[in-house]
Amino acid sequence: MAWLRTLAETYDIYSAIAGADKNNQAVLLPISHSTFNAQIEVTIDEDGNFRGAKKLDKGKDVVTIIPVTEDSASRGNGNFPHALCDKLCYIAGDYTFYTDDDKREYFDTYIKQLQDWAESEDSHPMVRAVYQYLQKGSLIQDLVAGGILEPDEEGRLTDKGKIQGLGQTGANVRFVIRGSSMPQEVWKNPDLYERYSAYYQQKTGERKLCYVSGKVEPCSEKHPSKIRNTADKAKLISGNDESGFTYRGRFVTKDQAASIGYDTSQKAHNALRWLIQKQGYTRDEAAIVCWMVNRPFPLPDIMEDSVHAFDEIDEFDMDFAGIDAYEASGADKHDTGKYFARQFVNAVNGYAEKIQFNDKVAVIALDAATTGRLSVAYYDEMGGRQYMDAILNWQQHCRWRRSVKVGKGESDRKRITCECTPSPREMALAAFGVQRTEWLEADSKLIRNTIKRLLPCITRQGIGIPTDIIRAAAQRASMPQAMKNEFLWYNDVLCVTCAMIRFNYERGSMTMEHFLEDRLNDRNVLFGRLLAVYDFMEQRAMFERDENGKVKESRTTNAKRYWNAYSSRPARTAKTIQQNLIAYEKKLSGFEQKKFEEWEQEIMTHFTVENFNNMPLSEFYLPGYYQQMEYMKKAFWKKDTAIESEEE
């Protein structure tokens, strides 16, 4: 119940902005309110006279805040009307006259409920105006006369007429009251929110012990849905399956399993819905959100890579445009990561200083158990400093040099090469993704389960990435020939896998900066380095250009073709690749032949007779391959740059 209590506390902190729509951002719903997508907007005056109506087009403006009852908020089949705005079958007294569906009982229940509110102490002029109009029973007649609804030749409404692609008989209706001043929308009136909340508090159920707050208060048996989005019917708390052994066998009644106060439930669910819409990760049928509980303060997005984790934080100032000036100053264009690293560290340190000792951070992940049920797949809460220490530990030790796009505006976006931490989803795709189009894809259930397992690695120091995920990623990285796009394999699979290996490896005493020195005689690293020499040697041989500057020959290298076999039987496969490279050595310049021979000999001197065998390689051969490849690229880049300068 800790997550419910924390969410209720969050609601209390932000309660002043409940119902406020600012800059088209997510709206924190008031208590006893929900939302629906409206298709028709009806305008009446203060005396309840019809003044006009219009159809609403699809868009964000159709989302309407509505007062609801406990039953109507979770209704399926049954006669459970909302308190004010609702479907035509509830609010139109002449619905049965225009259709073949007898809904008189629905209208009677709705109008009686609305009358009770209109005549109560917590009534409002807008409510009385709507009641005075709807009790006339002429809504559909007015909408037909205004051309909003389209009856057939016999004067009957059918679903052949569409509004927003939906049948017109099931249209949701909202109201605008035209008064002496400007027209007022009933779904945007804060005073109306408060009046209904106060009114409905008197209608709530039996007073029982709330397991969350520890107080005796009116409790709820029906809890809200629409948690991940407005169309979401899945619930976190439900006990209506009395025949499916949801609680039977352990408890006699469902309130023995969980008794939650109505007010507490409303606050917790509304806060969770708002947080997910405002700053949550919603993808692959999962919802993950991290927030500061005790005060409004933006947090880095743990579902993004370290470059973009701080995008929505105004206090985090990163000067990506300065990279261009850094390159123009004559700096190494292949090492813009140095500039970025300095900028990033300075920005992180400035941001972390604003975290207070009493700050409290919570992380929650929701998973779709079934179409009607949500589960809390992961929940954790910690101090603000503890959270930032964990995030910085993750971003410091799980980083790898790779290419990423930076810049907020589409026109400002550019690629830079820097050391950054991949996002959890990128890690899941590196381990289990396949390339069907230009991107990596994987089963959504597999992705969200993998992300769920990675969350503790981010939020808790001392927990390593599960070894089976790293092994799966290493296996994918060992099949470059299975991908059409070599850059995608190198950047989004190999580099991401190396980042995961680094995170687990750097938790020991040695660091990745000295990986080759630390593992100088490790056969896995040595075989990885040797593979890089063979691969780059053939790439350089195929690098020869024609008169137009195009590469004469472009195909998959022998190293990549035999890569999977090499990782399983390295010694035997290395000899095969070496024999296939004899013809390519002739295409290399004298300088290139000399350098490749030096690198190969240096690696071979560290092998022993016992180590040069066909035992399968561990994942450590991948960082060995990468670092040797980058070292050779940089060496030849400097040589090529010098040659180009002389020619100019």
C-alpha angles and dihedrals in degrees: 000000000000093000091054092050092048092049091049089052089051091053092053090054093052098033092111090070096046109137094008116134108204123176091338091293126146113292124228104225120231118240113281092020135110137168140249136176109256122215100181131040117201122197121205134166129243091269094056098258121145112249104170147303141218141196116247123226123223114276144097092290091070092068104105130191110226134182110244140184125232090257098043094049090062100029124143114160116356143068104292112137125194117243101252120346117043148133122310093252090063103039103033113085090193095050094109091050092057098040138041090240116097105221099153090119090055092053093045091054092047097047092046091052091047091049091054091055094042091054097042129098089255094056124128133208090245091055092049091050092053091046093050091052100044096046087067088069095219103113099115091042089056093045092050091048089051093051094245095117122040117213122196125248091283092053094254125134115236134173092250085092109076134203115187086348093301130111111270095228090067096047120142115229131206130183139233118195115213107207138165089286128037119327112271126212112222091216093059101048113111092193090056090052091054094045093053094044090053091045095049094045086072091054099053124116139268119320112249140152110288109220091208105047097025090228131121104245142135105298131207130225094184118061131193127270128193090083101144096032141341092273096049112117096177118113133207095209122036135145104171096113099090093161097046097067094247089151106347114113091039102045135024095219132020095243088064088062095047131353112183128178116246093231092048093048093050093049095046096047094043092049092048093048091049095047092050092050093045104043110351133121109240113178139116089025091296131111123206126176136172122194146164107254104196103043143009103273127139118239131201113268107250090197093063131072116262092262093059101028091095098041095113095046112096093194090060105085116193119175102210091159089064090070089076091054090047091055093043090055089070096263123148105283089203090059107053085132089083092061092044093047092056092047092047097048092048092049093047093049091050091049095046092055089067093062110103128215094243095049117122125204128193132193124195131179122194125200130194103245092177135340089276102033135067124194131203098240095179136007131173137158129191144156119288094245091046090052094049091047089053093047093048091047089052094047093045099049103030098056131115135178110263143134119273136169117244135184130078100236120064091234091050096050117116138158122255131177114231144135108271140153114253119234118256090250091053088053092050091049092048089055101040108009127115128196111242097146129008091301137055115263135187142168109290094226091053091048096050092045090052092048090050090055091049096053096080089051088060102041100036123055116224098035114114128210110271109267094227090061091051091047091051091049091047090052091052091048088052091063106062091149089065091068126074094207114061093192090055091052094046098043104032102031111023097038094042091049090050089051091055091047089050092053093056093038097050091054084079127068098277129071134225092237087072096033097128092047093044092051099031094140098032106125092212092056092042093052089048091053091047090052090052091053092052092045096048093043090060092043090055091048089054091045092087110124132209128229091280093054096252122134108258095213128028123172142118113297123238089246091060094042091055095034098111092046089046092056090052101038106016103168097050094041092048090060091050092051091045092054091049090054096060092090092049095052089070090063093057123095120246091256092051094048090050094049095048091048091051093050093047093049093047090054094045092053089066094054120093125206090253094049097050094079142116099262110133115264124245122231090269091083089072097064087043090055093045097048094046090048093050091046091053094044091054092048093053093040090060090048093047091047091052091050092049090051092052092049091051 
